[in-house]
Amino acid sequence: MDTSQTYALLMELFFALAAGLVGCFALMKRMLLASDVLSHLALPGIGLAILLKANPLAGGAATLLLGTLLVWHLQKRSGLATDASIGVVFAAALAIGAALTPSEDLVEALFGTSHALSATGLILGVAAVICVVLATARFKDRFTLTVVSPELAAATGLRVDRLELFFLFIFSVTILIGLRFMGALLSSALIILPAATARQLCTGLSRFMTVSVVVSVLSVLAGSLINAFLLRASTTGPAVVVVSALFFGLSLLARRK
């Protein structure tokens, strides 16, 4: 493994760290399915960027940002649950993105790539992960309070609507970090599955977050090894998701016993 490939693996592990943390609050807010839809919002931007010969991640970031603001606005104005808001506005995002993305680039946009990563890309990605981790740690008590009782959170002076927007923004940044490796279809899987696995095994918030992160990181490590030595596919995303799904299945068996 050369240096650039090592950078790529390190970036995947840092993404796993952010996804494991954010997934815990997404589960508590009942937004896990919304994460799957939200990740699709990047696809139209990726497709447009490829057509315009621009950076695909920049295009994905633009549509994710616009989508996050629109989801928050709909949730605030209409009173719809976050899942419903996303579904109402962006149900066609995957189809639009698939139509815009050139066929030769579609598989990479949907499932990601394992191409080597530059030192600059690693630094930018790690910086984004650090921001996500610090923001989650700083606001975890406030996020938890809005889940337990939005009315109590408002009574204590918290701006619940702004906190919801802030969490959606953290959520979108996490998805954006994983787009290069997991693609628009799979980047949300590492947010959904480790958190769901941890929820089967523990209840306390600190332990819940720790187990979610551990499962997420182990999924990336095991998936990367399986892909490198067995599958040899162009992306590690599918193998990572399969391993994460196996962890979830094992957690169900452990809870039943």
N, C-alpha and C positions, 0 to 999 in steps of 0.2 A: 504494500500500500504506500503510494507516494504522499508527499506533503499535502497536496491539494485534496486528495481523497480523505486524508486524515481530518482536514478542515471540514469537509462535508459531513463526516461522521460526528465530529464534535458539535456541529451546528444542529444536527438531528437530535443529539442528546440534550442540548440546551432547549430546543423546541419541546422535547418531551417534558422537561421540567416545568415550563410555562403552561403547557397543556394540562398537566396533572393538577396544578394549582387552580387554574381557571375553571376546569371541569367540575371541581367540587361545588363552587358557587353556582355554576350553570345548572347542576343537578338540583341544588336546593331551591333555585328559582324556577325550576321546571322548564328550563330552556335547552335541554339536551337535543331534542329534535329540532329546535330552532337553529342550533349550531350547524346542523347538516344543511339546512336551507341557506343560512347566512353565508356559508362557505361557497355556495353556488353563485353568490353575487359577484365574486371576483371573476367569474368566467367571461361575461361580456366585456369587461375591461381588458382582460388578457387577450381576447380575440381582436378587439379594436387596436390594441397596442401592436400586436403582430402584423396586422394589416398596414398600420402606419409606420412600420419599421422602428418602433419605440421599444422601451424596456417593458416586457410583459408584466413584471411585478409592479411597476409604476401604474400601469393600466388597472391591474387588479386592486391596488391600493385605492385608486380614485373611486372605483365603483363600490368598494367596500365602505369607504368613508361616507359617500353619498347615501348608500343604503342604510348605514347605521343611523344617520341623522333622520332619514325618512321614517324608519321603523320607530324611533323614539318619538317623533312628532305624531305619528298615527296612534301610538300607544297612549300618549298624553291627551290627545284630542278626542279620540273615539272611545277610550276606556277598554279597548280590546286587550286581551292577553298578548304577551309578546309573541308567542308562537303564531297566534291568529293574525297579528299585524304583519309579520313576515310573510306568512302564507298568502295573504290577500294581495300584497303588492308584488312579491317576487316569485310567484309560482312558475312563471315562464322564464326565469333567469337562465336555467340550464339549457332550455331550447334555444333561446336567443344567443347565448354564448356559443353553443355548438354550431349554430348557423353562421356566426361571424368568424369563428376560428377556422383557418385553412386546414384542410383534412390532414395534411402531413404533420401538423403541429397539434392536432386535437388530442391524441393519446397522451402526449406529454403534458398538455394543459389540464387534462382530466385526472391523470394518475401521478404526475410529478416526474422527476428525473433524478438520477444518481450521479450526474456529471460532477466533475471536480469543482471545488469552490476556492475562490481566491482569498487571500488574507484579508483584503478589504471587505469582502462579503461576510467573512466570519466575524470581523470586528463589528460591523453594522448589525448583524444578526444578534450577536451576544449583547450588544448595547440595548437592543429592543427587548430581549428576554429579561435583562436586569431591570429595565423600566417596568415591565409587567409584574415581575416578582415583588419589587419594592412597592408598587402601587397596591398589589393584592395584600401584602403584609400590612401596609399602612391603613387600609380601609376595610380589613376583614371584619372587624367588629361592627362597623356601620352597615356593611353588606348583610351581615347576619341578622342585625336588628330589623332591617327592612324586609327580610324574609319572614322572620318570626311575627312581627307586628308592624306593618307600615304606619298604622295610626299612632302607635307609641313612638315610632321613629320621628314622625312629623311633630308630635307633641314635645319632643325633646329639642326641637329646633332644626332637625336635619331636613335638607331639601331633597326629598325622596326622588322627585323627578330628575334632578341633576345627578344624583347617585346612580339612577338607572341608566342615564346617558353615559356616565363615566364607565360603568361596568360594560355596557355595550361596546364602548370604544376599546377597552382592554381586551374584550372578547374578540373583536375584529382584528386587532393587532396580532393577537395570538394566532389566529387563522392565517393572517398574512405571512407570519414567520414560517409556517409550515407549508405554504403553497408550493415552494420550489421542490420540496422532497415528496410531498404527499398528493399534490394536485388539488384541483377544486372539488373533486368527489371524495377524497379520502382524508383531507386535512382535518376535518371535524371529528374523524373516528378516534383520534388520539385524545380528544377532549371528552368524548362520550364514554368510551369503554373503560379506561382506568378508573374514572370517577364512579361509574356504575359498579365496578368490581370492588372498590374500596367500601362502597356503601353496604355491600353484602357482608363485609367482614368486621366493620367497626362502626361506632356511633359518635364518639367524642370528636369534636371538630379538628383538633390538632392531629390526632391519630388518623382521622379520615383523610386529611390533606397529605400526611406523610405516606400513607399506604398508596394513595392515588399517584403520587409522584414516583414512588418506587416501582409500581406496576408499569407506569408509562415509560420509565427509563429502561426497565428490563425488556419491555416489548420491543423497543427500538434496537437494543443490543442483540436480542435473540433473532429478531427479524432480519437485521443486517447480516448476521452470521449465516442464517439459513439461505438468504439470497446470494451471498458471496460463494458459498460452498456447494449449494444444491440447485437452486433455481436459476441463478445467473441471469436474472431479468434486468431490464434497463433501469428499473426503479425498485427501491426497497419497500415502497409504500404498501403494496398488497401483502407482503410477508409480515410486515409490522402489524397490520390490522388483523391478520389471521392469528398471530401469536396473542395479541391483546384480547381477541374474542375467546381464545382458549383459556386465558386467565379468568375471564368472566365466567365461563362454563365451570371451571374448577371452583370458583367462589360460590356458585350456586350449590354445588355438591357439598362443599365444606359447611355452608350454612344449614343445609338440610340435615347433615349429620350432627 
